[in-house]
Amino acid sequence: MQYIKAVFKFENIEEFQQDLLISDLAELGFDTFEDSENGFTAFIMKDNFSEQELQGLLYRYADDFASDYLLEDVGDENWNAEWEKNFSPLVIDDVCYVRATFHEPQPSYPYEIVIDPKMSFGTGHHQTTTMMMQYILAADLKDKEVLDMGCGTAILAILAAKLGAKSLVAIDYDDICYESTIENAALNNVDNLQAICGSKEVIPSEQYDVIFANINRNILLDQIHRYAEVLKAEGKIFFSGFYLDPDLGMITAECAKYGIKYLDHKQNGDWVAAQFEKK
């Protein structure tokens, strides 16, 4: 599978403008973002990339800041070198240590997760993943049945397994993420995880105590009705991948149609994660 690497450079850009641009790029299909000198680097599957759409998006911001970009093809064989160069270990709330296979273990932490992305995304470094992991660490997942939608590397499902979840279903539409989920589950000795390639239509018709969905606003709005069908009464949903305004209000309103109530949210920069409960 081929990816496009886009290196963006800006002049006179405010932090909130950069966050808004990243959100808009995610809507175009860009999957992950890394800080770089005078801007950031973003990746998108080549099959999903349209330079015309990218140029149109940047044109909308032309009155706000100056921008430039360079594009580069990134093939399978170059991906590991790319993320190894940028991936450093991560600690969540002083209790969970996330590392790659080439980092040394740190047994002093109660929970350790080993992630090998294999061109899928979700190492814990993005604010949305970090907030989701903070929610999970504070939740009661002992003997719970968990659904992880848009699982990426399955980092959230793996953390849930380490916290005592009874069973886990991890779903992503990308076959690379599907393969990564299987490999990362094995790396972390998680043997109660079922990986599935697909979207809402492949969610098994079971009942779940907890659902994780770290995707984006539009996909969440499209899938909430299906989450409601498979979530147990008093079950919890943790969402992320969107902004406070207007995204959280739109998601809260859609959940309310199905008896799913907003409880609270976290914010990191302009990104938001939120907790809901089915009444």
Order of alpha helices (4+ residues) and beta strands (2+ residues): beta-alpha-beta-beta-alpha-beta-alpha-beta-beta-beta-alpha-beta-alpha-beta-alpha-beta-beta-alpha-beta-alpha-beta-beta
